[in-house]
Amino acid sequence: MKKFYQCILFAVCLLAVPVCLPETAAQAELFGGIVRYSRKTGTLTIPEGLDSIPPGALAYCMALNMKVAPGNRHFMVKDNVLFSADGSCLVYYLPKRKGHVYRIPDSVTRIAPMAFANSRNLRRVVLHENIRVLGAGAFFRCNFLEKINLHDAVKLREINDCHTRKPHGNGINDNYVTMPYEEYVWTGNSHSPLHSFYHGTFEGTRLTSVRLPDSVEYLAEETFRSCQLLRRITFGKRFVGGINTPEKDPGKTLLLYQLDLESLKFRGKNPAYRVRDDVLYSADGTVLCQVLYGRHMPADREMDFVVNSGVTQIADGAFYHMVCLESVTVEGSLSSIGRSAFYLCMTMQTFRAGGDIAYIGKGAFSYCGSLLSFICLGKVGTVDREAFLDAYQLLEAVAGGLPDFVDDTAFRECGALPVPEFTPLRPDRKTNS
């Protein structure tokens, strides 16, 4: 019966005739998995008996117009935008809706998850101070969105990713189920695993700068993923969420290291972070979160970076793709070097740590094509997967104390290394000079 229903819906999409949503939320969820493949579905009708629409079920619908059937007491449509009947929730904005600017009506206090996803024409969104909830993935893949006045939404507290679970396989029978991050429940099994995807609220937009209101405390990992033009972010006074440290608080840690940022600021005295010499640290100085200037220096400029003894952790991607880095010296000991911490640092030649390194994360030194020497005067604990992947000029990886565990792939494609493992540090080299 399920397959029959899917085939009927798929045929309707291909015929480009007016479409009426099924009567139940479960069927609407099924419909969402089909309309992702449609090119044109005419007029989308919300039927009389439908009382809810799963988040993201319509995110890929290419309908040109939308209406609510007479007698439906749960939804209303105004200017091809779907709202709850009382106007307090903006549920769905047609991706093909005309107009470059949209002003959120004053009655709206909540924007539903994936509400504006995949909008093709939207350039600017105007928010107001009464918006309390910005739905997970609300502006996902709004590829032409350039401006949004987030700083005026002074009642927002957090921004989440929208979690999508897709069963293994392909074809029209692969239904998509979307939900906010915090509602994730694993329902797969060994025969039909569900693959997870997280859709960032502003992922893929053309934003160049963002100012957050003081009220925002947390941002999810993928909030600004693939925002290739984003250069400046200003956080508010109350922001305490993680930055590039996802292992500490999953779902409330923002990943920034893949962005080409020029400026990262905090209004007032922030309790969790400080920026010094264009380097972002935790407030107590123990975590080096991100170096901001590395990608904007001339490639022929050589820079030697010293990690002071107060730093005990280098966060994920902290030095990601720095084009001018020649050497790194760590004065003290580190509890961890995060995932992709020095990924694509193609000019770095030497790394030297004066103390212990408890953990070297996945891909920490991957694609460091000029890296010749890795020296740790203390003990190395665990070396994770592909830590030195394709560091093809690496000649030595030595430590005062050999690792407890080295993943089999840690030195993959390190062709210049005589033996693909750590070797003991000679006594005569145990010096910081």
DOKOL-183438 format. One record per residue (C-alpha): y, z, x; residue number from 1; residue in three letters. Coordinates in steps of 0.5 Angstrom, whole numbers, plus 2048, in hexadecimal, padded with zeros to 3 digits. Layout:
BEGIN
<node north="Y" up="Z" east="X" pos="NUM" code="ALA"/>
...
This chain:
BEGIN
<node north="800" up="800" east="800" pos="1" code="MET"/>
<node north="805" up="802" east="806" pos="2" code="LYS"/>
<node north="804" up="7FB" east="809" pos="3" code="LYS"/>
<node north="804" up="7F7" east="803" pos="4" code="PHE"/>
<node north="80B" up="7FB" east="801" pos="5" code="TYR"/>
<node north="80D" up="7F9" east="808" pos="6" code="GLN"/>
<node north="80C" up="7F2" east="808" pos="7" code="CYS"/>
<node north="810" up="7F1" east="801" pos="8" code="ILE"/>
<node north="816" up="7F4" east="804" pos="9" code="LEU"/>
<node north="815" up="7F0" east="80B" pos="10" code="PHE"/>
<node north="815" up="7EA" east="806" pos="11" code="ALA"/>
<node north="81B" up="7EC" east="802" pos="12" code="VAL"/>
<node north="81F" up="7ED" east="809" pos="13" code="CYS"/>
<node north="81D" up="7E6" east="80B" pos="14" code="LEU"/>
<node north="81F" up="7E3" east="805" pos="15" code="LEU"/>
<node north="826" up="7E6" east="805" pos="16" code="ALA"/>
<node north="826" up="7E8" east="7FE" pos="17" code="VAL"/>
<node north="82A" up="7EE" east="7FB" pos="18" code="PRO"/>
<node north="826" up="7F4" east="7FD" pos="19" code="VAL"/>
<node north="825" up="7FB" east="7F9" pos="20" code="CYS"/>
<node north="823" up="801" east="7FD" pos="21" code="LEU"/>
<node north="81C" up="804" east="7FB" pos="22" code="PRO"/>
<node north="81C" up="80A" east="7F6" pos="23" code="GLU"/>
<node north="81A" up="810" east="7FB" pos="24" code="THR"/>
<node north="81C" up="812" east="802" pos="25" code="ALA"/>
<node north="816" up="811" east="805" pos="26" code="ALA"/>
<node north="816" up="80A" east="802" pos="27" code="GLN"/>
<node north="81D" up="809" east="805" pos="28" code="ALA"/>
<node north="81A" up="80C" east="80C" pos="29" code="GLU"/>
<node north="815" up="806" east="80B" pos="30" code="LEU"/>
<node north="81B" up="801" east="80A" pos="31" code="PHE"/>
<node north="81F" up="803" east="810" pos="32" code="GLY"/>
<node north="819" up="801" east="814" pos="33" code="GLY"/>
<node north="819" up="7FA" east="811" pos="34" code="ILE"/>
<node north="821" up="7F8" east="810" pos="35" code="VAL"/>
<node north="821" up="7F9" east="818" pos="36" code="ARG"/>
<node north="81E" up="7F2" east="818" pos="37" code="TYR"/>
<node north="822" up="7EF" east="813" pos="38" code="SER"/>
<node north="828" up="7EA" east="815" pos="39" code="ARG"/>
<node north="82B" up="7EA" east="80E" pos="40" code="LYS"/>
<node north="82A" up="7EE" east="808" pos="41" code="THR"/>
<node north="82F" up="7EC" east="803" pos="42" code="GLY"/>
<node north="831" up="7F2" east="7FF" pos="43" code="THR"/>
<node north="82E" up="7F9" east="800" pos="44" code="LEU"/>
<node north="82D" up="7FD" east="7F9" pos="45" code="THR"/>
<node north="82C" up="804" east="7F9" pos="46" code="ILE"/>
<node north="828" up="805" east="7F3" pos="47" code="PRO"/>
<node north="829" up="80B" east="7EE" pos="48" code="GLU"/>
<node north="823" up="80F" east="7F0" pos="49" code="GLY"/>
<node north="825" up="810" east="7F7" pos="50" code="LEU"/>
<node north="827" up="816" east="7F9" pos="51" code="ASP"/>
<node north="827" up="816" east="801" pos="52" code="SER"/>
<node north="827" up="811" east="806" pos="53" code="ILE"/>
<node north="823" up="813" east="80D" pos="54" code="PRO"/>
<node north="828" up="813" east="813" pos="55" code="PRO"/>
<node north="828" up="80C" east="816" pos="56" code="GLY"/>
<node north="824" up="809" east="811" pos="57" code="ALA"/>
<node north="829" up="804" east="810" pos="58" code="LEU"/>
<node north="82C" up="803" east="817" pos="59" code="ALA"/>
<node north="82A" up="7FC" east="818" pos="60" code="TYR"/>
<node north="82B" up="7FA" east="811" pos="61" code="CYS"/>
<node north="82F" up="7F3" east="811" pos="62" code="MET"/>
<node north="831" up="7F3" east="80A" pos="63" code="ALA"/>
<node north="838" up="7F0" east="808" pos="64" code="LEU"/>
<node north="839" up="7F5" east="802" pos="65" code="ASN"/>
<node north="837" up="7FB" east="7FF" pos="66" code="MET"/>
<node north="837" up="7FE" east="7F9" pos="67" code="LYS"/>
<node north="834" up="804" east="7F5" pos="68" code="VAL"/>
<node north="830" up="803" east="7EE" pos="69" code="ALA"/>
<node north="833" up="806" east="7E8" pos="70" code="PRO"/>
<node north="831" up="80D" east="7E7" pos="71" code="GLY"/>
<node north="830" up="80F" east="7EE" pos="72" code="ASN"/>
<node north="833" up="816" east="7EE" pos="73" code="ARG"/>
<node north="832" up="817" east="7F6" pos="74" code="HIS"/>
<node north="836" up="811" east="7F9" pos="75" code="PHE"/>
<node north="83C" up="80D" east="7F8" pos="76" code="MET"/>
<node north="83F" up="807" east="7FC" pos="77" code="VAL"/>
<node north="846" up="806" east="7FE" pos="78" code="LYS"/>
<node north="848" up="800" east="802" pos="79" code="ASP"/>
<node north="841" up="7FE" east="804" pos="80" code="ASN"/>
<node north="840" up="805" east="807" pos="81" code="VAL"/>
<node north="83B" up="80A" east="804" pos="82" code="LEU"/>
<node north="83D" up="811" east="802" pos="83" code="PHE"/>
<node north="83A" up="817" east="7FF" pos="84" code="SER"/>
<node north="83C" up="818" east="7F8" pos="85" code="ALA"/>
<node north="841" up="81D" east="7F9" pos="86" code="ASP"/>
<node north="844" up="819" east="7FF" pos="87" code="GLY"/>
<node north="843" up="81E" east="804" pos="88" code="SER"/>
<node north="83E" up="81B" east="808" pos="89" code="CYS"/>
<node north="83E" up="814" east="80B" pos="90" code="LEU"/>
<node north="837" up="811" east="80B" pos="91" code="VAL"/>
<node north="837" up="80A" east="80D" pos="92" code="TYR"/>
<node north="83C" up="805" east="80F" pos="93" code="TYR"/>
<node north="839" up="7FD" east="80F" pos="94" code="LEU"/>
<node north="839" up="7FB" east="816" pos="95" code="PRO"/>
<node north="83C" up="7F4" east="814" pos="96" code="LYS"/>
<node north="841" up="7F7" east="810" pos="97" code="ARG"/>
<node north="848" up="7F4" east="811" pos="98" code="LYS"/>
<node north="84E" up="7F7" east="814" pos="99" code="GLY"/>
<node north="84F" up="7FA" east="81B" pos="100" code="HIS"/>
<node north="852" up="800" east="81A" pos="101" code="VAL"/>
<node north="84F" up="806" east="815" pos="102" code="TYR"/>
<node north="853" up="80C" east="813" pos="103" code="ARG"/>
<node north="84E" up="811" east="811" pos="104" code="ILE"/>
<node north="850" up="814" east="80A" pos="105" code="PRO"/>
<node north="853" up="81B" east="809" pos="106" code="ASP"/>
<node north="84D" up="81D" east="804" pos="107" code="SER"/>
<node north="848" up="81C" east="80A" pos="108" code="VAL"/>
<node north="846" up="822" east="80E" pos="109" code="THR"/>
<node north="83F" up="81F" east="810" pos="110" code="ARG"/>
<node north="83D" up="819" east="813" pos="111" code="ILE"/>
<node north="836" up="817" east="812" pos="112" code="ALA"/>
<node north="831" up="816" east="818" pos="113" code="PRO"/>
<node north="831" up="80F" east="81A" pos="114" code="MET"/>
<node north="837" up="80D" east="815" pos="115" code="ALA"/>
<node north="83A" up="808" east="819" pos="116" code="PHE"/>
<node north="835" up="806" east="81D" pos="117" code="ALA"/>
<node north="835" up="7FE" east="820" pos="118" code="ASN"/>
<node north="83C" up="7FD" east="81D" pos="119" code="SER"/>
<node north="83E" up="7F6" east="81F" pos="120" code="ARG"/>
<node north="845" up="7F6" east="81D" pos="121" code="ASN"/>
<node north="847" up="7FD" east="81E" pos="122" code="LEU"/>
<node north="84D" up="7FE" east="824" pos="123" code="ARG"/>
<node north="850" up="805" east="822" pos="124" code="ARG"/>
<node north="84E" up="80B" east="81E" pos="125" code="VAL"/>
<node north="853" up="810" east="81B" pos="126" code="VAL"/>
<node north="851" up="817" east="81A" pos="127" code="LEU"/>
<node north="854" up="81D" east="817" pos="128" code="HIS"/>
<node north="854" up="824" east="818" pos="129" code="GLU"/>
<node north="84F" up="826" east="812" pos="130" code="ASN"/>
<node north="849" up="823" east="815" pos="131" code="ILE"/>
<node north="844" up="828" east="817" pos="132" code="ARG"/>
<node north="83E" up="824" east="818" pos="133" code="VAL"/>
<node north="83D" up="81D" east="81C" pos="134" code="LEU"/>
<node north="836" up="81B" east="81B" pos="135" code="GLY"/>
<node north="831" up="81A" east="821" pos="136" code="ALA"/>
<node north="832" up="813" east="823" pos="137" code="GLY"/>
<node north="838" up="811" east="81E" pos="138" code="ALA"/>
<node north="83B" up="80C" east="822" pos="139" code="PHE"/>
<node north="835" up="809" east="826" pos="140" code="PHE"/>
<node north="835" up="802" east="829" pos="141" code="ARG"/>
<node north="83C" up="801" east="826" pos="142" code="CYS"/>
<node north="83D" up="7FC" east="82B" pos="143" code="ASN"/>
<node north="844" up="7FB" east="82A" pos="144" code="PHE"/>
<node north="847" up="802" east="828" pos="145" code="LEU"/>
<node north="84D" up="803" east="82D" pos="146" code="GLU"/>
<node north="851" up="809" east="82A" pos="147" code="LYS"/>
<node north="84F" up="80F" east="827" pos="148" code="ILE"/>
<node north="853" up="815" east="826" pos="149" code="ASN"/>
<node north="84E" up="81B" east="827" pos="150" code="LEU"/>
<node north="853" up="820" east="829" pos="151" code="HIS"/>
<node north="856" up="820" east="822" pos="152" code="ASP"/>
<node north="84F" up="822" east="81F" pos="153" code="ALA"/>
<node north="851" up="82A" east="821" pos="154" code="VAL"/>
<node north="84B" up="82C" east="81D" pos="155" code="LYS"/>
<node north="845" up="829" east="821" pos="156" code="LEU"/>
<node north="841" up="82E" east="825" pos="157" code="ARG"/>
<node north="83B" up="829" east="827" pos="158" code="GLU"/>
<node north="839" up="822" east="828" pos="159" code="ILE"/>
<node north="832" up="820" east="828" pos="160" code="ASN"/>
<node north="82D" up="81A" east="829" pos="161" code="ASP"/>
<node north="829" up="817" east="824" pos="162" code="CYS"/>
<node north="822" up="817" east="825" pos="163" code="HIS"/>
<node north="81D" up="811" east="823" pos="164" code="THR"/>
<node north="816" up="811" east="823" pos="165" code="ARG"/>
<node north="812" up="80A" east="824" pos="166" code="LYS"/>
<node north="80B" up="80A" east="823" pos="167" code="PRO"/>
<node north="807" up="806" east="829" pos="168" code="HIS"/>
<node north="807" up="7FE" east="827" pos="169" code="GLY"/>
<node north="80B" up="7F9" east="824" pos="170" code="ASN"/>
<node north="80C" up="7F5" east="81E" pos="171" code="GLY"/>
<node north="80F" up="7F7" east="817" pos="172" code="ILE"/>
<node north="80A" up="7FD" east="816" pos="173" code="ASN"/>
<node north="80D" up="801" east="81C" pos="174" code="ASP"/>
<node north="812" up="805" east="817" pos="175" code="ASN"/>
<node north="818" up="809" east="81B" pos="176" code="TYR"/>
<node north="819" up="810" east="819" pos="177" code="VAL"/>
<node north="820" up="813" east="81B" pos="178" code="THR"/>
<node north="822" up="81A" east="81B" pos="179" code="MET"/>
<node north="827" up="81E" east="81F" pos="180" code="PRO"/>
<node north="825" up="821" east="825" pos="181" code="TYR"/>
<node north="824" up="828" east="823" pos="182" code="GLU"/>
<node north="81F" up="826" east="81E" pos="183" code="GLU"/>
<node north="81A" up="823" east="822" pos="184" code="TYR"/>
<node north="812" up="824" east="820" pos="185" code="VAL"/>
<node north="80D" up="821" east="824" pos="186" code="TRP"/>
<node north="808" up="81D" east="81F" pos="187" code="THR"/>
<node north="804" up="818" east="823" pos="188" code="GLY"/>
<node north="7FD" up="818" east="826" pos="189" code="ASN"/>
<node north="7F9" up="815" east="82C" pos="190" code="SER"/>
<node north="7F8" up="80F" east="828" pos="191" code="HIS"/>
<node north="7FF" up="80E" east="825" pos="192" code="SER"/>
<node north="804" up="811" east="829" pos="193" code="PRO"/>
<node north="80B" up="811" east="827" pos="194" code="LEU"/>
<node north="810" up="80F" east="82D" pos="195" code="HIS"/>
<node north="817" up="813" east="82D" pos="196" code="SER"/>
<node north="81E" up="810" east="82D" pos="197" code="PHE"/>
<node north="824" up="813" east="82D" pos="198" code="TYR"/>
<node north="82B" up="810" east="82A" pos="199" code="HIS"/>
<node north="831" up="812" east="82D" pos="200" code="GLY"/>
<node north="837" up="813" east="828" pos="201" code="THR"/>
<node north="83B" up="80F" east="82C" pos="202" code="PHE"/>
<node north="836" up="80B" east="830" pos="203" code="GLU"/>
<node north="838" up="804" east="832" pos="204" code="GLY"/>
<node north="83F" up="804" east="82F" pos="205" code="THR"/>
<node north="845" up="801" east="833" pos="206" code="ARG"/>
<node north="849" up="808" east="834" pos="207" code="LEU"/>
<node north="84D" up="809" east="83A" pos="208" code="THR"/>
<node north="84F" up="810" east="839" pos="209" code="SER"/>
<node north="84D" up="816" east="835" pos="210" code="VAL"/>
<node north="851" up="81C" east="833" pos="211" code="ARG"/>
<node north="84D" up="822" east="830" pos="212" code="LEU"/>
<node north="84F" up="827" east="82C" pos="213" code="PRO"/>
<node north="84F" up="82E" east="82E" pos="214" code="ASP"/>
<node north="84A" up="830" east="829" pos="215" code="SER"/>
<node north="845" up="82C" east="82C" pos="216" code="VAL"/>
<node north="840" up="830" east="82F" pos="217" code="GLU"/>
<node north="83A" up="82B" east="830" pos="218" code="TYR"/>
<node north="838" up="824" east="831" pos="219" code="LEU"/>
<node north="831" up="821" east="831" pos="220" code="ALA"/>
<node north="82E" up="81D" east="837" pos="221" code="GLU"/>
<node north="82F" up="816" east="835" pos="222" code="GLU"/>
<node north="836" up="817" east="832" pos="223" code="THR"/>
<node north="83A" up="812" east="836" pos="224" code="PHE"/>
<node north="834" up="80E" east="839" pos="225" code="ARG"/>
<node north="835" up="807" east="83B" pos="226" code="SER"/>
<node north="83D" up="808" east="83A" pos="227" code="CYS"/>
<node north="83E" up="803" east="83F" pos="228" code="GLN"/>
<node north="846" up="803" east="83F" pos="229" code="LEU"/>
<node north="847" up="80B" east="83E" pos="230" code="LEU"/>
<node north="84B" up="80D" east="844" pos="231" code="ARG"/>
<node north="84E" up="814" east="841" pos="232" code="ARG"/>
<node north="84B" up="81A" east="83E" pos="233" code="ILE"/>
<node north="84F" up="820" east="83C" pos="234" code="THR"/>
<node north="84B" up="826" east="839" pos="235" code="PHE"/>
<node north="84E" up="82C" east="835" pos="236" code="GLY"/>
<node north="84F" up="833" east="837" pos="237" code="LYS"/>
<node north="848" up="835" east="834" pos="238" code="ARG"/>
<node north="844" up="830" east="836" pos="239" code="PHE"/>
<node north="83E" up="834" east="839" pos="240" code="VAL"/>
<node north="838" up="82F" east="839" pos="241" code="GLY"/>
<node north="834" up="82C" east="83F" pos="242" code="GLY"/>
<node north="836" up="826" east="843" pos="243" code="ILE"/>
<node north="831" up="823" east="846" pos="244" code="ASN"/>
<node north="82C" up="829" east="846" pos="245" code="THR"/>
<node north="827" up="827" east="840" pos="246" code="PRO"/>
<node north="822" up="82C" east="842" pos="247" code="GLU"/>
<node north="826" up="832" east="841" pos="248" code="LYS"/>
<node north="828" up="830" east="839" pos="249" code="ASP"/>
<node north="825" up="82A" east="836" pos="250" code="PRO"/>
<node north="829" up="827" east="831" pos="251" code="GLY"/>
<node north="82F" up="82A" east="833" pos="252" code="LYS"/>
<node north="830" up="827" east="83A" pos="253" code="THR"/>
<node north="834" up="821" east="83B" pos="254" code="LEU"/>
<node north="832" up="81C" east="840" pos="255" code="LEU"/>
<node north="838" up="818" east="844" pos="256" code="LEU"/>
<node north="836" up="816" east="84A" pos="257" code="TYR"/>
<node north="834" up="80F" east="848" pos="258" code="GLN"/>
<node north="83C" up="80E" east="846" pos="259" code="LEU"/>
<node north="841" up="80B" east="84B" pos="260" code="ASP"/>
<node north="846" up="811" east="84A" pos="261" code="LEU"/>
<node north="84C" up="811" east="84D" pos="262" code="GLU"/>
<node north="84F" up="818" east="84A" pos="263" code="SER"/>
<node north="84B" up="81E" east="847" pos="264" code="LEU"/>
<node north="850" up="824" east="844" pos="265" code="LYS"/>
<node north="850" up="82A" east="841" pos="266" code="PHE"/>
<node north="856" up="82D" east="83D" pos="267" code="ARG"/>
<node north="858" up="834" east="83E" pos="268" code="GLY"/>
<node north="853" up="838" east="842" pos="269" code="LYS"/>
<node north="84C" up="836" east="840" pos="270" code="ASN"/>
<node north="847" up="83C" east="841" pos="271" code="PRO"/>
<node north="841" up="837" east="843" pos="272" code="ALA"/>
<node north="844" up="832" east="848" pos="273" code="TYR"/>
<node north="849" up="831" east="84D" pos="274" code="ARG"/>
<node north="84B" up="82A" east="851" pos="275" code="VAL"/>
<node north="84D" up="82B" east="858" pos="276" code="ARG"/>
<node north="84F" up="825" east="85C" pos="277" code="ASP"/>
<node north="84C" up="820" east="857" pos="278" code="ASP"/>
<node north="845" up="824" east="857" pos="279" code="VAL"/>
<node north="843" up="827" east="851" pos="280" code="LEU"/>
<node north="840" up="82E" east="852" pos="281" code="TYR"/>
<node north="83D" up="833" east="84D" pos="282" code="SER"/>
<node north="842" up="839" east="84C" pos="283" code="ALA"/>
<node north="83F" up="83D" east="852" pos="284" code="ASP"/>
<node north="83E" up="838" east="856" pos="285" code="GLY"/>
<node north="837" up="838" east="857" pos="286" code="THR"/>
<node north="835" up="831" east="854" pos="287" code="VAL"/>
<node north="838" up="82B" east="856" pos="288" code="LEU"/>
<node north="838" up="827" east="850" pos="289" code="CYS"/>
<node north="83B" up="820" east="852" pos="290" code="GLN"/>
<node north="83F" up="81D" east="857" pos="291" code="VAL"/>
<node north="845" up="818" east="854" pos="292" code="LEU"/>
<node north="848" up="814" east="859" pos="293" code="TYR"/>
<node north="842" up="811" east="85D" pos="294" code="GLY"/>
<node north="842" up="80A" east="859" pos="295" code="ARG"/>
<node north="849" up="809" east="859" pos="296" code="HIS"/>
<node north="84A" up="809" east="861" pos="297" code="MET"/>
<node north="849" up="803" east="865" pos="298" code="PRO"/>
<node north="842" up="801" east="867" pos="299" code="ALA"/>
<node north="844" up="801" east="86E" pos="300" code="ASP"/>
<node north="847" up="808" east="86E" pos="301" code="ARG"/>
<node north="842" up="80D" east="871" pos="302" code="GLU"/>
<node north="842" up="814" east="86E" pos="303" code="MET"/>
<node north="83E" up="81A" east="871" pos="304" code="ASP"/>
<node north="83D" up="81F" east="86B" pos="305" code="PHE"/>
<node north="83C" up="827" east="86C" pos="306" code="VAL"/>
<node north="839" up="82B" east="867" pos="307" code="VAL"/>
<node north="83B" up="832" east="868" pos="308" code="ASN"/>
<node north="837" up="838" east="869" pos="309" code="SER"/>
<node north="839" up="83A" east="862" pos="310" code="GLY"/>
<node north="835" up="835" east="85E" pos="311" code="VAL"/>
<node north="82E" up="836" east="85C" pos="312" code="THR"/>
<node north="82D" up="830" east="858" pos="313" code="GLN"/>
<node north="82E" up="829" east="858" pos="314" code="ILE"/>
<node north="82E" up="826" east="851" pos="315" code="ALA"/>
<node north="82B" up="820" east="84F" pos="316" code="ASP"/>
<node north="82F" up="819" east="851" pos="317" code="GLY"/>
<node north="834" up="81E" east="854" pos="318" code="ALA"/>
<node north="835" up="818" east="85A" pos="319" code="PHE"/>
<node north="832" up="812" east="856" pos="320" code="TYR"/>
<node north="834" up="80C" east="859" pos="321" code="HIS"/>
<node north="839" up="80E" east="85E" pos="322" code="MET"/>
<node north="83B" up="808" east="862" pos="323" code="VAL"/>
<node north="83F" up="80B" east="868" pos="324" code="CYS"/>
<node north="83A" up="811" east="869" pos="325" code="LEU"/>
<node north="838" up="811" east="870" pos="326" code="GLU"/>
<node north="835" up="818" east="871" pos="327" code="SER"/>
<node north="834" up="81F" east="86D" pos="328" code="VAL"/>
<node north="833" up="826" east="870" pos="329" code="THR"/>
<node north="831" up="82B" east="86C" pos="330" code="VAL"/>
<node north="833" up="832" east="86F" pos="331" code="GLU"/>
<node north="82F" up="837" east="86B" pos="332" code="GLY"/>
<node north="828" up="837" east="867" pos="333" code="SER"/>
<node north="827" up="833" east="861" pos="334" code="LEU"/>
<node north="823" up="835" east="85B" pos="335" code="SER"/>
<node north="823" up="82D" east="859" pos="336" code="SER"/>
<node north="825" up="826" east="85A" pos="337" code="ILE"/>
<node north="825" up="823" east="853" pos="338" code="GLY"/>
<node north="822" up="81D" east="851" pos="339" code="ARG"/>
<node north="826" up="817" east="854" pos="340" code="SER"/>
<node north="82B" up="81B" east="857" pos="341" code="ALA"/>
<node north="82C" up="816" east="85D" pos="342" code="PHE"/>
<node north="829" up="810" east="859" pos="343" code="TYR"/>
<node north="82C" up="809" east="85C" pos="344" code="LEU"/>
<node north="830" up="80C" east="862" pos="345" code="CYS"/>
<node north="82F" up="806" east="866" pos="346" code="MET"/>
<node north="833" up="808" east="86B" pos="347" code="THR"/>
<node north="831" up="80F" east="86D" pos="348" code="MET"/>
<node north="82D" up="810" east="873" pos="349" code="GLN"/>
<node north="82C" up="817" east="874" pos="350" code="THR"/>
<node north="82A" up="81D" east="870" pos="351" code="PHE"/>
<node north="82A" up="824" east="873" pos="352" code="ARG"/>
<node north="829" up="82B" east="870" pos="353" code="ALA"/>
<node north="82A" up="831" east="874" pos="354" code="GLY"/>
<node north="826" up="836" east="86F" pos="355" code="GLY"/>
<node north="820" up="835" east="86A" pos="356" code="ASP"/>
<node north="81F" up="830" east="865" pos="357" code="ILE"/>
<node north="81A" up="832" east="85F" pos="358" code="ALA"/>
<node north="81A" up="82C" east="85B" pos="359" code="TYR"/>
<node north="81C" up="824" east="85C" pos="360" code="ILE"/>
<node north="81C" up="821" east="856" pos="361" code="GLY"/>
<node north="819" up="81A" east="853" pos="362" code="LYS"/>
<node north="81D" up="814" east="856" pos="363" code="GLY"/>
<node north="822" up="819" east="85A" pos="364" code="ALA"/>
<node north="822" up="814" east="860" pos="365" code="PHE"/>
<node north="820" up="80E" east="85D" pos="366" code="SER"/>
<node north="823" up="807" east="85F" pos="367" code="TYR"/>
<node north="827" up="80B" east="865" pos="368" code="CYS"/>
<node north="825" up="804" east="869" pos="369" code="GLY"/>
<node north="829" up="807" east="86F" pos="370" code="SER"/>
<node north="826" up="80E" east="870" pos="371" code="LEU"/>
<node north="823" up="80F" east="877" pos="372" code="LEU"/>
<node north="822" up="817" east="877" pos="373" code="SER"/>
<node north="821" up="81C" east="872" pos="374" code="PHE"/>
<node north="821" up="823" east="876" pos="375" code="ILE"/>
<node north="820" up="82A" east="872" pos="376" code="CYS"/>
<node north="820" up="830" east="877" pos="377" code="LEU"/>
<node north="81D" up="834" east="872" pos="378" code="GLY"/>
<node north="817" up="833" east="86E" pos="379" code="LYS"/>
<node north="816" up="82E" east="869" pos="380" code="VAL"/>
<node north="813" up="830" east="862" pos="381" code="GLY"/>
<node north="811" up="82A" east="85D" pos="382" code="THR"/>
<node north="812" up="823" east="85E" pos="383" code="VAL"/>
<node north="812" up="81F" east="857" pos="384" code="ASP"/>
<node north="810" up="818" east="856" pos="385" code="ARG"/>
<node north="814" up="812" east="859" pos="386" code="GLU"/>
<node north="818" up="817" east="85D" pos="387" code="ALA"/>
<node north="819" up="812" east="862" pos="388" code="PHE"/>
<node north="817" up="80C" east="85F" pos="389" code="LEU"/>
<node north="819" up="806" east="863" pos="390" code="ASP"/>
<node north="81D" up="80A" east="868" pos="391" code="ALA"/>
<node north="81A" up="804" east="86D" pos="392" code="TYR"/>
<node north="81E" up="806" east="873" pos="393" code="GLN"/>
<node north="81C" up="80D" east="873" pos="394" code="LEU"/>
<node north="819" up="80F" east="87A" pos="395" code="LEU"/>
<node north="818" up="817" east="879" pos="396" code="GLU"/>
<node north="817" up="81C" east="874" pos="397" code="ALA"/>
<node north="817" up="823" east="877" pos="398" code="VAL"/>
<node north="817" up="82A" east="875" pos="399" code="ALA"/>
<node north="817" up="831" east="878" pos="400" code="GLY"/>
<node north="811" up="832" east="873" pos="401" code="GLY"/>
<node north="80D" up="82D" east="870" pos="402" code="LEU"/>
<node north="80D" up="82C" east="868" pos="403" code="PRO"/>
<node north="808" up="82F" east="863" pos="404" code="ASP"/>
<node north="808" up="829" east="860" pos="405" code="PHE"/>
<node north="80A" up="822" east="861" pos="406" code="VAL"/>
<node north="808" up="81D" east="85B" pos="407" code="ASP"/>
<node north="804" up="817" east="85D" pos="408" code="ASP"/>
<node north="80A" up="812" east="85C" pos="409" code="THR"/>
<node north="80F" up="816" east="85F" pos="410" code="ALA"/>
<node north="810" up="811" east="865" pos="411" code="PHE"/>
<node north="80E" up="80B" east="862" pos="412" code="ARG"/>
<node north="811" up="804" east="865" pos="413" code="GLU"/>
<node north="813" up="808" east="86B" pos="414" code="CYS"/>
<node north="810" up="803" east="870" pos="415" code="GLY"/>
<node north="814" up="806" east="876" pos="416" code="ALA"/>
<node north="811" up="80D" east="876" pos="417" code="LEU"/>
<node north="80B" up="80E" east="87A" pos="418" code="PRO"/>
<node north="807" up="813" east="876" pos="419" code="VAL"/>
<node north="809" up="813" east="86E" pos="420" code="PRO"/>
<node north="80A" up="81A" east="86E" pos="421" code="GLU"/>
<node north="80E" up="820" east="871" pos="422" code="PHE"/>
<node north="80D" up="822" east="878" pos="423" code="THR"/>
<node north="80F" up="829" east="87C" pos="424" code="PRO"/>
<node north="816" up="82A" east="87F" pos="425" code="LEU"/>
<node north="815" up="82B" east="886" pos="426" code="ARG"/>
<node north="818" up="831" east="889" pos="427" code="PRO"/>
<node north="81D" up="82E" east="88D" pos="428" code="ASP"/>
<node north="820" up="82B" east="887" pos="429" code="ARG"/>
<node north="821" up="831" east="883" pos="430" code="LYS"/>
<node north="829" up="831" east="884" pos="431" code="THR"/>
<node north="82F" up="82F" east="87F" pos="432" code="ASN"/>
<node north="832" up="82C" east="885" pos="433" code="SER"/>
